[in-house]
Amino acid sequence: MMPKIFVYDLPSTFRQAPMCEGADEEDCVFGKLINVSLGATPGNITVRDVAQFALGRIFHFLFKTYPGRVDDSQEADLLFVDAFNEGFPDNCAALDPISELSHLHRDNAYKHFLINPRVAYGPDVCPWFNSKPTSPRSCSILGSVLGSISILGSILKIRLSQK
């Protein structure tokens, strides 16, 4: 069964990343197509030149087009918070999405997840990004994120099979 995902629609100010819209959206999200030859192997293979910290952009794009996306947060198995930065955060207070999460409450907090395309250590993340180790559901949060990585694999398979 395909997990149901609700995607918040936060203002773009919560995403410190290039805005990818228009005709070249896939190139912006996944990187431009390039041909590569592998040593003595005849011919080229085509790959994408993905930016090092593009994971937030990729998740955001894939979840917006995910076939299991739902508009009702109460139906969702996971709620994706579309707030991320591809560089060092400029102003952590301005980037804090918590007050904007209208569907966040005590009973479903563990279903919410964020992506940080950077290393999630030290100056790469804002203090609000990390859950407290004493949180009763911190293990559930990790489980949700690990589950979402599995979902990403499924989404990629679906998208590749459609091409």
Secondary structure, DSSP 8 states (H G I E B T S, - for coil): ----EEE----GGGEES----STTHHHHHH--EEEE--TTSSS-EEEE---TT-HHHHHHHHHHT-TTB-S-GGG-SEEE---EESS--S-HHHH--GGG-TT--TTTGGGEE---SS--SGGGS-GGGS--TT-TTHHHHHHHHHHHHHHHHHHHHHHHHH-
